[in-house]
């Protein structure tokens, strides 16, 4: 969804955006965005006042289950485990 919006802003196709992004960054747009969101969410998880679904929302993921599954896939632990480890 964001990829399409960005491509439209630059008046290029999503495929061409993906090609340019991968050439410049060495990784695909979607992979980069997922990793960026998870890294950003690690900072928010240190604030114990925030619920996990609020952290997910703050990093642009409206589906908390998808966020938790992606977090675990990329870090090896779920958001709650990560929070407990950091505290």
Backbone bond lengths (Angstrom), bond angles and torsions (degrees), N, CA, C in turn:
res aa  C-N    CA-C-N  psi(-1)  N-CA   C-N-CA  omega(-1)  CA-C   N-CA-C  phi
1 X - - - 1.448 - - 1.529 110.22 -
2 X 1.341 117.60 -51.77 1.451 119.64 179.21 1.517 111.41 -65.22
3 X 1.317 116.29 -33.54 1.454 120.80 -179.90 1.527 109.77 -61.47
4 X 1.307 117.24 -43.08 1.455 121.88 178.99 1.530 110.54 -63.65
5 X 1.329 116.58 -44.35 1.458 120.58 179.80 1.526 111.50 -61.45
6 X 1.309 116.89 -43.37 1.464 121.03 -179.88 1.526 110.11 -66.56
7 X 1.315 116.63 -43.45 1.465 120.51 178.76 1.527 110.37 -59.62
8 X 1.307 117.19 -42.24 1.464 120.88 179.60 1.523 111.55 -63.72
9 X 1.326 116.97 -38.34 1.472 120.23 179.01 1.522 111.67 -62.73
10 X 1.335 116.59 -33.73 1.465 120.86 179.96 1.531 112.65 -94.59
11 X 1.343 115.89 3.04 1.457 122.39 178.95 1.527 112.41 57.64
12 X 1.346 115.36 42.51 1.463 121.84 175.85 1.526 108.16 -130.15
13 X 1.312 115.89 167.31 1.466 119.21 178.90 1.530 109.50 -79.59
14 X 1.334 117.38 154.74 1.463 120.21 175.87 1.531 112.65 -57.74
15 X 1.321 116.57 -36.60 1.472 119.52 178.63 1.523 111.44 -63.72
16 X 1.322 116.38 -42.94 1.461 119.59 179.82 1.529 110.27 -67.84
17 X 1.330 116.79 -37.14 1.469 119.93 175.32 1.521 109.79 -59.90
18 X 1.326 117.03 -44.99 1.463 120.90 179.22 1.523 110.92 -60.27
19 X 1.317 115.71 -43.71 1.467 120.68 179.22 1.534 110.63 -60.60
20 X 1.334 116.66 -50.46 1.465 120.40 -179.58 1.530 111.59 -62.24
21 X 1.318 115.70 -42.04 1.461 120.34 -178.70 1.524 110.58 -62.65
22 X 1.325 116.19 -45.82 1.462 119.93 -179.02 1.528 110.90 -65.54
23 X 1.315 117.60 -38.08 1.465 120.81 178.12 1.537 111.11 -63.04
24 X 1.311 115.96 -39.05 1.468 121.10 -176.59 1.530 112.69 -82.44
25 X 1.326 116.69 -42.51 1.460 121.11 -171.72 1.533 113.89 -100.33
26 X 1.314 117.27 -16.90 1.462 120.51 179.54 1.520 114.10 81.06
27 X 1.308 117.04 6.39 1.459 122.30 178.30 1.519 108.59 -147.82
28 X 1.306 116.63 159.55 1.456 120.51 179.73 1.525 111.66 -71.30
29 X 1.327 115.18 157.79 1.464 121.50 -178.21 1.523 111.77 -59.78
30 X 1.324 116.95 -48.24 1.466 121.18 -177.21 1.531 110.70 -63.61
31 X 1.325 117.34 -43.68 1.468 120.93 178.34 1.524 110.80 -62.12
32 X 1.311 115.94 -43.23 1.463 120.41 178.89 1.526 110.61 -61.50
33 X 1.316 116.53 -45.82 1.459 121.16 -179.03 1.528 111.26 -63.30
34 X 1.333 117.17 -43.51 1.480 120.46 177.89 1.522 110.89 -59.93
35 X 1.330 116.71 -48.23 1.468 120.62 -179.92 1.519 111.39 -63.25
36 X 1.321 117.10 -41.37 1.460 121.12 179.10 1.525 110.80 -60.87
37 X 1.332 115.85 -45.58 1.469 119.86 -179.50 1.531 111.66 -62.90
38 X 1.317 116.63 -41.40 1.468 119.60 -179.28 1.529 110.10 -66.78
39 X 1.312 117.35 -43.33 1.472 120.22 178.57 1.526 111.00 -62.12
40 X 1.320 117.14 -42.15 1.465 121.35 178.09 1.532 110.20 -65.22
41 X 1.318 116.66 -39.33 1.461 119.44 -178.20 1.521 112.06 -67.15
42 X 1.322 117.60 -27.14 1.471 120.01 177.51 1.523 110.61 -59.78
43 X 1.318 116.62 -35.25 1.469 119.96 177.25 1.522 110.77 -67.75
44 X 1.316 116.70 -43.24 1.467 120.57 179.82 1.525 111.94 -67.13
45 X 1.329 118.05 -32.93 1.465 120.50 -178.97 1.525 112.38 -65.65
46 X 1.306 117.38 -19.51 1.464 120.31 178.01 1.527 112.09 -72.24
47 X 1.320 116.84 -15.80 1.462 122.25 175.72 1.525 108.10 -89.95
48 X 1.328 116.99 102.06 1.470 120.81 -174.02 1.528 112.93 -68.34
49 X 1.314 117.50 -11.66 1.466 119.94 177.62 1.517 111.80 -73.04
50 X 1.333 117.03 -21.28 1.464 121.01 -178.50 1.517 111.37 -88.03
51 X 1.311 115.78 132.84 1.464 121.40 173.25 1.532 107.90 -75.88
52 X 1.320 116.25 157.41 1.462 120.49 -178.92 1.528 110.79 -59.54
53 X 1.330 117.99 -40.63 1.463 119.67 179.67 1.531 111.34 -65.82
54 X 1.338 117.66 -29.31 1.462 120.54 176.18 1.529 110.80 -70.96
55 X 1.326 116.29 -38.18 1.462 120.63 175.82 1.522 109.27 -62.54
56 X 1.317 116.73 -45.91 1.468 121.26 178.71 1.521 110.31 -56.78
57 X 1.307 116.82 -45.54 1.456 121.48 -179.99 1.528 111.70 -63.84
58 X 1.300 117.16 -39.94 1.475 120.96 -179.49 1.518 113.25 -64.66
59 X 1.325 116.62 -27.34 1.465 118.92 179.14 1.530 112.04 -98.13
60 X 1.329 116.42 10.21 1.456 120.01 172.53 1.510 115.93 91.23
61 X 1.326 117.48 18.73 1.466 121.27 177.85 1.517 108.01 -116.01
62 X 1.326 116.79 112.35 1.463 120.04 -176.09 1.527 113.13 -81.90
63 X 1.316 117.91 -17.09 1.458 122.18 -179.59 1.533 108.74 -100.36
64 X 1.326 116.85 104.77 1.463 121.52 -175.98 1.531 112.16 -63.87
65 X 1.334 117.45 -34.01 1.470 119.48 178.44 1.521 111.37 -66.70
66 X 1.321 116.32 -42.89 1.466 120.49 176.64 1.536 109.90 -61.50
67 X 1.328 115.99 -43.17 1.462 120.92 178.89 1.530 110.58 -59.09
68 X 1.329 117.26 -48.43 1.463 121.27 -178.43 1.530 111.32 -63.17
69 X 1.325 116.19 -40.23 1.463 120.73 178.61 1.537 110.48 -65.23
70 X 1.317 117.12 -43.45 1.465 121.54 178.52 1.525 110.56 -65.96
71 X 1.330 116.78 -41.67 1.454 121.18 178.91 1.526 110.24 -58.00
72 X 1.338 115.37 -47.31 1.466 119.77 -179.60 1.524 111.34 -65.40
73 X 1.313 116.81 -39.68 1.461 121.41 179.41 1.535 111.01 -60.65
74 X 1.325 116.57 -39.52 1.461 120.31 -175.68 1.529 114.32 -89.17
75 X 1.332 117.77 -23.64 1.468 119.94 -176.09 1.521 113.76 -114.42
76 X 1.322 117.13 -17.27 1.458 120.48 -177.78 1.515 113.96 86.96
77 X 1.319 117.19 0.62 1.470 121.04 176.69 1.522 108.75 -145.07
78 X 1.324 115.40 157.32 1.461 117.49 178.63 1.529 109.40 -80.79
79 X 1.339 118.51 167.45 1.461 120.61 -176.48 1.534 113.80 -57.29
80 X 1.332 116.56 -37.92 1.463 119.70 -179.49 1.532 110.66 -66.07
81 X 1.335 116.74 -42.52 1.463 120.50 177.87 1.529 110.47 -63.06
82 X 1.327 116.18 -40.57 1.463 120.03 178.78 1.532 110.62 -62.84
83 X 1.319 115.70 -43.35 1.466 120.50 179.51 1.529 110.69 -61.43
84 X 1.328 117.14 -44.95 1.453 121.05 179.88 1.524 111.43 -64.72
85 X 1.312 116.95 -37.09 1.463 121.35 178.66 1.538 110.73 -65.76
86 X 1.315 116.83 -38.51 1.468 120.89 -177.72 1.522 112.54 -75.53
87 X 1.306 117.08 -24.60 1.468 120.41 -178.85 1.488 108.08 -92.70
